[in-house]
């Protein structure tokens, strides 16, 4: 296998991926996607692998968007608290 190539198994199919990332990282991602597809397969009456993959992709995208929203809220809170602290320090130093 060429450098950077990693073989993974997702939902019964083998894929050869090219990645500069750590092999374990790539395996963890593949395992996560495999798990999502198996969850959908066991809980939904979906007949094709393509539809299962699309539903898994939508679920993962939803998770990503929720994490982004949460991160942005935390950053907004952090910025607000930093401004308050900065103003408090300024008040103390000016008095």
N, CA, C and O atoms as a GROMACS GRO file, in nm:
protein
  380
    1UNK      N    1   0.084  -0.118   0.000
    1UNK     CA    2   0.000   0.000   0.000
    1UNK      C    3   0.090   0.125   0.000
    1UNK      O    4   0.193   0.128   0.067
    2UNK      N    5   0.049   0.225  -0.074
    2UNK     CA    6   0.128   0.348  -0.085
    2UNK      C    7   0.121   0.428   0.045
    2UNK      O    8   0.028   0.413   0.123
    3UNK      N    9   0.221   0.512   0.067
    3UNK     CA   10   0.220   0.595   0.188
    3UNK      C   11   0.093   0.681   0.193
    3UNK      O   12   0.051   0.738   0.093
    4UNK      N   13   0.035   0.689   0.311
    4UNK     CA   14  -0.086   0.768   0.328
    4UNK      C   15  -0.214   0.693   0.298
    4UNK      O   16  -0.323   0.744   0.323
    5UNK      N   17  -0.203   0.571   0.243
    5UNK     CA   18  -0.322   0.492   0.214
    5UNK      C   19  -0.361   0.411   0.337
    5UNK      O   20  -0.278   0.349   0.402
    6UNK      N   21  -0.490   0.415   0.368
    6UNK     CA   22  -0.541   0.342   0.483
    6UNK      C   23  -0.667   0.268   0.439
    6UNK      O   24  -0.759   0.327   0.382
    7UNK      N   25  -0.670   0.138   0.467
    7UNK     CA   26  -0.789   0.059   0.434
    7UNK      C   27  -0.883   0.056   0.554
    7UNK      O   28  -0.841   0.028   0.666
    8UNK      N   29  -1.010   0.088   0.528
    8UNK     CA   30  -1.111   0.084   0.632
    8UNK      C   31  -1.232   0.007   0.581
    8UNK      O   32  -1.251  -0.008   0.461
    9UNK      N   33  -1.312  -0.041   0.675
    9UNK     CA   34  -1.434  -0.112   0.641
    9UNK      C   35  -1.551  -0.034   0.699
    9UNK      O   36  -1.558  -0.009   0.819
   10UNK      N   37  -1.642   0.005   0.612
   10UNK     CA   38  -1.761   0.079   0.655
   10UNK      C   39  -1.883   0.008   0.600
   10UNK      O   40  -1.900  -0.005   0.478
   11UNK      N   41  -1.967  -0.038   0.689
   11UNK     CA   42  -2.094  -0.102   0.653
   11UNK      C   43  -2.074  -0.215   0.554
   11UNK      O   44  -2.150  -0.231   0.458
   12UNK      N   45  -1.969  -0.294   0.578
   12UNK     CA   46  -1.946  -0.413   0.496
   12UNK      C   47  -1.869  -0.390   0.368
   12UNK      O   48  -1.845  -0.485   0.293
   13UNK      N   49  -1.829  -0.267   0.341
   13UNK     CA   50  -1.750  -0.238   0.221
   13UNK      C   51  -1.613  -0.187   0.262
   13UNK      O   52  -1.599  -0.112   0.358
   14UNK      N   53  -1.512  -0.230   0.186
   14UNK     CA   54  -1.376  -0.185   0.214
   14UNK      C   55  -1.343  -0.065   0.127
   14UNK      O   56  -1.373  -0.062   0.007
   15UNK      N   57  -1.280   0.034   0.189
   15UNK     CA   58  -1.239   0.155   0.119
   15UNK      C   59  -1.091   0.178   0.147
   15UNK      O   60  -1.042   0.158   0.258
   16UNK      N   61  -1.020   0.222   0.043
   16UNK     CA   62  -0.882   0.264   0.060
   16UNK      C   63  -0.883   0.417   0.056
   16UNK      O   64  -0.918   0.478  -0.045
   17UNK      N   65  -0.844   0.476   0.167
   17UNK     CA   66  -0.846   0.621   0.181
   17UNK      C   67  -0.704   0.676   0.177
   17UNK      O   68  -0.610   0.609   0.221
   18UNK      N   69  -0.689   0.796   0.125
   18UNK     CA   70  -0.563   0.867   0.131
   18UNK      C   71  -0.575   0.972   0.240
   18UNK      O   72  -0.670   1.049   0.243
   19UNK      N   73  -0.478   0.973   0.332
   19UNK     CA   74  -0.484   1.068   0.442
   19UNK      C   75  -0.346   1.097   0.496
   19UNK      O   76  -0.260   1.010   0.502
   20UNK      N   77  -0.327   1.222   0.536
   20UNK     CA   78  -0.205   1.261   0.605
   20UNK      C   79  -0.223   1.247   0.756
   20UNK      O   80  -0.128   1.263   0.833
   21UNK      N   81  -0.345   1.217   0.798
   21UNK     CA   82  -0.374   1.204   0.940
   21UNK      C   83  -0.323   1.071   0.995
   21UNK      O   84  -0.291   0.978   0.921
   22UNK      N   85  -0.316   1.065   1.127
   22UNK     CA   86  -0.279   0.944   1.198
   22UNK      C   87  -0.376   0.832   1.160
   22UNK      O   88  -0.497   0.854   1.151
   23UNK      N   89  -0.323   0.714   1.139
   23UNK     CA   90  -0.405   0.599   1.100
   23UNK      C   91  -0.518   0.573   1.201
   23UNK      O   92  -0.630   0.544   1.161
   24UNK      N   93  -0.488   0.582   1.329
   24UNK     CA   94  -0.591   0.559   1.430
   24UNK      C   95  -0.704   0.660   1.421
   24UNK      O   96  -0.820   0.625   1.443
   25UNK      N   97  -0.671   0.784   1.388
   25UNK     CA   98  -0.772   0.888   1.370
   25UNK      C   99  -0.867   0.850   1.256
   25UNK      O  100  -0.988   0.860   1.270
   26UNK      N  101  -0.811   0.807   1.145
   26UNK     CA  102  -0.892   0.768   1.029
   26UNK      C  103  -0.978   0.646   1.064
   26UNK      O  104  -1.095   0.641   1.026
   27UNK      N  105  -0.922   0.550   1.137
   27UNK     CA  106  -0.999   0.433   1.179
   27UNK      C  107  -1.116   0.475   1.269
   27UNK      O  108  -1.227   0.421   1.256
   28UNK      N  109  -1.093   0.568   1.359
   28UNK     CA  110  -1.200   0.616   1.448
   28UNK      C  111  -1.312   0.682   1.370
   28UNK      O  112  -1.430   0.660   1.401
   29UNK      N  113  -1.278   0.761   1.271
   29UNK     CA  114  -1.380   0.824   1.188
   29UNK      C  115  -1.460   0.718   1.112
   29UNK      O  116  -1.583   0.723   1.108
   30UNK      N  117  -1.390   0.624   1.052
   30UNK     CA  118  -1.457   0.517   0.976
   30UNK      C  119  -1.548   0.436   1.069
   30UNK      O  120  -1.660   0.401   1.032
   31UNK      N  121  -1.500   0.407   1.189
   31UNK     CA  122  -1.579   0.333   1.287
   31UNK      C  123  -1.705   0.411   1.324
   31UNK      O  124  -1.812   0.353   1.339
   32UNK      N  125  -1.690   0.542   1.340
   32UNK     CA  126  -1.804   0.626   1.376
   32UNK      C  127  -1.910   0.625   1.265
   32UNK      O  128  -2.029   0.611   1.293
   33UNK      N  129  -1.867   0.639   1.140
   33UNK     CA  130  -1.961   0.636   1.028
   33UNK      C  131  -2.025   0.499   1.016
   33UNK      O  132  -2.145   0.489   0.991
   34UNK      N  133  -1.948   0.394   1.033
   34UNK     CA  134  -2.002   0.258   1.030
   34UNK      C  135  -2.110   0.242   1.137
   34UNK      O  136  -2.216   0.185   1.111
   35UNK      N  137  -2.081   0.292   1.256
   35UNK     CA  138  -2.177   0.284   1.367
   35UNK      C  139  -2.305   0.359   1.333
   35UNK      O  140  -2.415   0.309   1.358
   36UNK      N  141  -2.293   0.479   1.277
   36UNK     CA  142  -2.411   0.558   1.240
   36UNK      C  143  -2.495   0.485   1.136
   36UNK      O  144  -2.617   0.482   1.145
   37UNK      N  145  -2.428   0.428   1.038
   37UNK     CA  146  -2.502   0.355   0.934
   37UNK      C  147  -2.572   0.233   0.992
   37UNK      O  148  -2.685   0.204   0.954
   38UNK      N  149  -2.508   0.162   1.082
   38UNK     CA  150  -2.569   0.044   1.144
   38UNK      C  151  -2.688   0.083   1.233
   38UNK      O  152  -2.787   0.011   1.238
   39UNK      N  153  -2.676   0.196   1.302
   39UNK     CA  154  -2.789   0.245   1.383
   39UNK      C  155  -2.910   0.272   1.294
   39UNK      O  156  -3.022   0.233   1.328
   40UNK      N  157  -2.888   0.338   1.182
   40UNK     CA  158  -2.998   0.368   1.090
   40UNK      C  159  -3.054   0.241   1.031
   40UNK      O  160  -3.175   0.225   1.020
   41UNK      N  161  -2.967   0.149   0.994
   41UNK     CA  162  -3.010   0.022   0.936
   41UNK      C  163  -3.098  -0.056   1.032
   41UNK      O  164  -3.196  -0.118   0.991
   42UNK      N  165  -3.065  -0.052   1.160
   42UNK     CA  166  -3.142  -0.130   1.257
   42UNK      C  167  -3.270  -0.058   1.303
   42UNK      O  168  -3.362  -0.123   1.353
   43UNK      N  169  -3.276   0.074   1.286
   43UNK     CA  170  -3.392   0.147   1.337
   43UNK      C  171  -3.488   0.195   1.229
   43UNK      O  172  -3.600   0.235   1.259
   44UNK      N  173  -3.447   0.192   1.105
   44UNK     CA  174  -3.530   0.241   0.994
   44UNK      C  175  -3.555   0.129   0.895
   44UNK      O  176  -3.478   0.033   0.885
   45UNK      N  177  -3.663   0.142   0.822
   45UNK     CA  178  -3.694   0.045   0.718
   45UNK      C  179  -3.642   0.100   0.585
   45UNK      O  180  -3.720   0.131   0.494
   46UNK      N  181  -3.509   0.111   0.574
   46UNK     CA  182  -3.446   0.164   0.455
   46UNK      C  183  -3.384   0.048   0.379
   46UNK      O  184  -3.317  -0.037   0.438
   47UNK      N  185  -3.407   0.045   0.251
   47UNK     CA  186  -3.367  -0.071   0.171
   47UNK      C  187  -3.228  -0.060   0.109
   47UNK      O  188  -3.161  -0.162   0.090
   48UNK      N  189  -3.183   0.060   0.077
   48UNK     CA  190  -3.057   0.069   0.003
   48UNK      C  191  -2.945   0.129   0.089
   48UNK      O  192  -2.967   0.211   0.177
   49UNK      N  193  -2.825   0.084   0.059
   49UNK     CA  194  -2.707   0.135   0.128
   49UNK      C  195  -2.690   0.284   0.102
   49UNK      O  196  -2.646   0.358   0.190
   50UNK      N  197  -2.724   0.327  -0.018
   50UNK     CA  198  -2.711   0.470  -0.052
   50UNK      C  199  -2.799   0.554   0.039
   50UNK      O  200  -2.755   0.657   0.090
   51UNK      N  201  -2.923   0.513   0.059
   51UNK     CA  202  -3.013   0.589   0.146
   51UNK      C  203  -2.964   0.586   0.291
   51UNK      O  204  -2.973   0.686   0.362
   52UNK      N  205  -2.914   0.472   0.334
   52UNK     CA  206  -2.859   0.462   0.470
   52UNK      C  207  -2.740   0.558   0.484
   52UNK      O  208  -2.728   0.627   0.586
   53UNK      N  209  -2.654   0.563   0.383
   53UNK     CA  210  -2.538   0.653   0.387
   53UNK      C  211  -2.582   0.798   0.389
   53UNK      O  212  -2.522   0.879   0.461
   54UNK      N  213  -2.683   0.833   0.312
   54UNK     CA  214  -2.731   0.972   0.310
   54UNK      C  215  -2.791   1.009   0.445
   54UNK      O  216  -2.766   1.118   0.496
   55UNK      N  217  -2.869   0.920   0.503
   55UNK     CA  218  -2.926   0.947   0.636
   55UNK      C  219  -2.817   0.960   0.741
   55UNK      O  220  -2.825   1.045   0.830
   56UNK      N  221  -2.715   0.877   0.731
   56UNK     CA  222  -2.602   0.887   0.825
   56UNK      C  223  -2.531   1.020   0.806
   56UNK      O  224  -2.495   1.086   0.904
   57UNK      N  225  -2.510   1.060   0.681
   57UNK     CA  226  -2.444   1.188   0.653
   57UNK      C  227  -2.528   1.304   0.708
   57UNK      O  228  -2.472   1.399   0.762
   58UNK      N  229  -2.659   1.297   0.695
   58UNK     CA  230  -2.746   1.402   0.750
   58UNK      C  231  -2.737   1.405   0.902
   58UNK      O  232  -2.735   1.513   0.962
   59UNK      N  233  -2.732   1.290   0.965
   59UNK     CA  234  -2.719   1.285   1.111
   59UNK      C  235  -2.586   1.344   1.157
   59UNK      O  236  -2.581   1.420   1.254
   60UNK      N  237  -2.478   1.310   1.088
   60UNK     CA  238  -2.348   1.362   1.124
   60UNK      C  239  -2.342   1.513   1.099
   60UNK      O  240  -2.285   1.587   1.179
   61UNK      N  241  -2.401   1.558   0.988
   61UNK     CA  242  -2.405   1.702   0.959
   61UNK      C  243  -2.484   1.776   1.066
   61UNK      O  244  -2.446   1.885   1.108
   62UNK      N  245  -2.594   1.717   1.112
   62UNK     CA  246  -2.673   1.778   1.220
   62UNK      C  247  -2.589   1.790   1.346
   62UNK      O  248  -2.591   1.894   1.413
   63UNK      N  249  -2.516   1.686   1.380
   63UNK     CA  250  -2.428   1.691   1.497
   63UNK      C  251  -2.325   1.802   1.482
   63UNK      O  252  -2.299   1.878   1.575
   64UNK      N  253  -2.266   1.812   1.363
   64UNK     CA  254  -2.167   1.916   1.336
   64UNK      C  255  -2.227   2.055   1.354
   64UNK      O  256  -2.167   2.141   1.419
   65UNK      N  257  -2.344   2.078   1.296
   65UNK     CA  258  -2.407   2.210   1.306
   65UNK      C  259  -2.443   2.244   1.450
   65UNK      O  260  -2.429   2.359   1.492
   66UNK      N  261  -2.490   2.145   1.525
   66UNK     CA  262  -2.521   2.170   1.666
   66UNK      C  263  -2.394   2.205   1.744
   66UNK      O  264  -2.397   2.295   1.827
   67UNK      N  265  -2.285   2.135   1.717
   67UNK     CA  266  -2.157   2.164   1.784
   67UNK      C  267  -2.106   2.303   1.746
   67UNK      O  268  -2.052   2.374   1.831
   68UNK      N  269  -2.123   2.340   1.621
   68UNK     CA  270  -2.082   2.473   1.577
   68UNK      C  271  -2.162   2.582   1.649
   68UNK      O  272  -2.106   2.681   1.696
   69UNK      N  273  -2.293   2.560   1.658
   69UNK     CA  274  -2.378   2.657   1.729
   69UNK      C  275  -2.337   2.668   1.875
   69UNK      O  276  -2.328   2.778   1.929
   70UNK      N  277  -2.314   2.556   1.938
   70UNK     CA  278  -2.273   2.553   2.079
   70UNK      C  279  -2.139   2.625   2.097
   70UNK      O  280  -2.122   2.704   2.189
   71UNK      N  281  -2.045   2.596   2.007
   71UNK     CA  282  -1.913   2.660   2.012
   71UNK      C  283  -1.926   2.811   1.997
   71UNK      O  284  -1.861   2.886   2.069
   72UNK      N  285  -2.011   2.855   1.903
   72UNK     CA  286  -2.028   2.998   1.882
   72UNK      C  287  -2.089   3.065   2.006
   72UNK      O  288  -2.050   3.176   2.043
   73UNK      N  289  -2.185   2.998   2.068
   73UNK     CA  290  -2.244   3.052   2.191
   73UNK      C  291  -2.139   3.064   2.301
   73UNK      O  292  -2.136   3.163   2.374
   74UNK      N  293  -2.054   2.963   2.314
   74UNK     CA  294  -1.948   2.970   2.414
   74UNK      C  295  -1.849   3.082   2.383
   74UNK      O  296  -1.806   3.154   2.474
   75UNK      N  297  -1.814   3.099   2.256
   75UNK     CA  298  -1.723   3.207   2.218
   75UNK      C  299  -1.786   3.344   2.246
   75UNK      O  300  -1.719   3.435   2.293
   76UNK      N  301  -1.914   3.357   2.216
   76UNK     CA  302  -1.984   3.483   2.244
   76UNK      C  303  -1.985   3.512   2.393
   76UNK      O  304  -1.962   3.626   2.435
   77UNK      N  305  -2.011   3.409   2.474
   77UNK     CA  306  -2.009   3.426   2.620
   77UNK      C  307  -1.870   3.466   2.667
   77UNK      O  308  -1.855   3.556   2.750
   78UNK      N  309  -1.769   3.399   2.616
   78UNK     CA  310  -1.632   3.427   2.654
   78UNK      C  311  -1.593   3.571   2.617
   78UNK      O  312  -1.531   3.641   2.697
   79UNK      N  313  -1.631   3.614   2.498
   79UNK     CA  314  -1.603   3.751   2.457
   79UNK      C  315  -1.674   3.852   2.546
   79UNK      O  316  -1.616   3.955   2.584
   80UNK      N  317  -1.797   3.825   2.580
   80UNK     CA  318  -1.874   3.915   2.667
   80UNK      C  319  -1.810   3.923   2.806
   80UNK      O  320  -1.797   4.032   2.861
   81UNK      N  321  -1.772   3.809   2.861
   81UNK     CA  322  -1.708   3.808   2.992
   81UNK      C  323  -1.573   3.878   2.989
   81UNK      O  324  -1.536   3.946   3.084
   82UNK      N  325  -1.500   3.860   2.878
   82UNK     CA  326  -1.371   3.928   2.864
   82UNK      C  327  -1.389   4.079   2.861
   82UNK      O  328  -1.312   4.152   2.922
   83UNK      N  329  -1.491   4.125   2.790
   83UNK     CA  330  -1.519   4.270   2.786
   83UNK      C  331  -1.553   4.322   2.925
   83UNK      O  332  -1.505   4.429   2.965
   84UNK      N  333  -1.635   4.247   2.998
   84UNK     CA  334  -1.672   4.289   3.134
   84UNK      C  335  -1.549   4.297   3.223
   84UNK      O  336  -1.532   4.393   3.298
   85UNK      N  337  -1.463   4.195   3.214
   85UNK     CA  338  -1.342   4.196   3.296
   85UNK      C  339  -1.250   4.310   3.256
   85UNK      O  340  -1.190   4.376   3.342
   86UNK      N  341  -1.238   4.334   3.127
   86UNK     CA  342  -1.156   4.444   3.079
   86UNK      C  343  -1.207   4.578   3.128
   86UNK      O  344  -1.128   4.663   3.169
   87UNK      N  345  -1.337   4.596   3.125
   87UNK     CA  346  -1.397   4.720   3.174
   87UNK      C  347  -1.377   4.734   3.324
   87UNK      O  348  -1.349   4.843   3.374
   88UNK      N  349  -1.391   4.623   3.397
   88UNK     CA  350  -1.369   4.626   3.542
   88UNK      C  351  -1.226   4.662   3.574
   88UNK      O  352  -1.202   4.743   3.664
   89UNK      N  353  -1.130   4.604   3.504
   89UNK     CA  354  -0.988   4.636   3.524
   89UNK      C  355  -0.959   4.783   3.492
   89UNK      O  356  -0.886   4.850   3.564
   90UNK      N  357  -1.019   4.829   3.384
   90UNK     CA  358  -1.001   4.968   3.345
   90UNK      C  359  -1.053   5.062   3.453
   90UNK      O  360  -0.989   5.162   3.486
   91UNK      N  361  -1.172   5.030   3.508
   91UNK     CA  362  -1.231   5.111   3.615
   91UNK      C  363  -1.142   5.113   3.737
   91UNK      O  364  -1.123   5.217   3.799
   92UNK      N  365  -1.088   4.997   3.772
   92UNK     CA  366  -1.001   4.987   3.892
   92UNK      C  367  -0.872   5.066   3.870
   92UNK      O  368  -0.827   5.137   3.959
   93UNK      N  369  -0.814   5.055   3.752
   93UNK     CA  370  -0.689   5.123   3.724
   93UNK      C  371  -0.706   5.274   3.713
   93UNK      O  372  -0.614   5.350   3.743
   94UNK      N  373  -0.824   5.318   3.670
   94UNK     CA  374  -0.849   5.462   3.655
   94UNK      C  375  -0.890   5.528   3.786
   94UNK      O  376  -0.888   5.651   3.796
   95UNK      N  377  -0.926   5.448   3.887
   95UNK     CA  378  -0.968   5.511   4.012
   95UNK      C  379  -0.855   5.533   4.109
   95UNK      O  380  -0.877   5.585   4.218
   0.00000   0.00000   0.00000
